[in-house]
Amino acid sequence: MLVYTLPELAAEFKTSKDNIYALVNLGAIQSIQFSTNKVVSIYEAERFLRESAGKQFDQVIKEAKRRKNLEKISNVVNLKEA
């Protein structure tokens, strides 16, 4: 299989669909939209696992949320400076 749907990836990672959707929405896992389905390539899934090795899954999600919030703050600051 070259790609996983998000529910398939959740099953493969043995986690909830909500966790996978959160990671995709936060940008921690890159997805591609095909018609009505978002899919993740096997290479992207492997990249995520390599970068997250040794970490608690809930900590990975917290870090992704923190990065996303910092990006938002940075964008606001950049808009104010412009």
N, C-alpha and C positions, 0 to 999 in steps of 0.2 A: 504494500500500500504506500503510495507516494504522499497522500494527504489524509488528514483526519478531519471529520466534522468536529465541532466543539463537544457534542455529547460523546463521540467516540474517543476523543482525547481525554475527556474526564474519566471514562472507563479505563483507558490505558494507564493513566496516572493514578487510578484508584482514588479519585477525589470527586467532589460534587461538581455538577455542571455550573453552579453559581460561582465556584472558585475559578473555573476556567474562563467563564464570561468576564469575571472581574479582572483577571490578568490580561485578557485581550483588551478590554475597555481601558485599562490603565496603561496599555502599551508594552507590558512586560513580555507578552507573546504577540508576535505579528501574525495577522490573519489576512486572508484574501477572500473577497466576496464573490461567490459564484451564484448567480441568480438569487435564490432566497437563502442560501446557506453560506455561512462563513466557514472556511477551511484553514487548517494549519498544515504546512508542509512537514514532512518527517524531519527535514533538516532543521527547521525552526524549533520543533519539539525537542530534538536532541541538543540544540544550542541552549535552550532554556534549562534543560536538565543539567548540562555541564556547568553553566553559570550558577545554578542553584544548589549544586552538590554540597552536602554537609550542612545545609540550612533547614530549619523548620519551615514547613509550608506556610503556616500563618505569618511567620516573620518575612517571608518573601513577599507576601501580599501587602504587609504593612510597609515594607521598604518601597514597593511600587507605588503605593498611595502617597507616601512621603515625597517621592520623586515627582509625581504628577502635581502635587500641591506646590512644590518648589518651582516647577515650570510655570504654573499659573501666576505665582507671585512675581517671577522674573518677567513674564510677559506684561503684567500690569506696570511694573517699574519701568520697563522699556518704553511702554506707551506714554507714560508720564514724562519721560525724558525727551521724547521726540517732539 
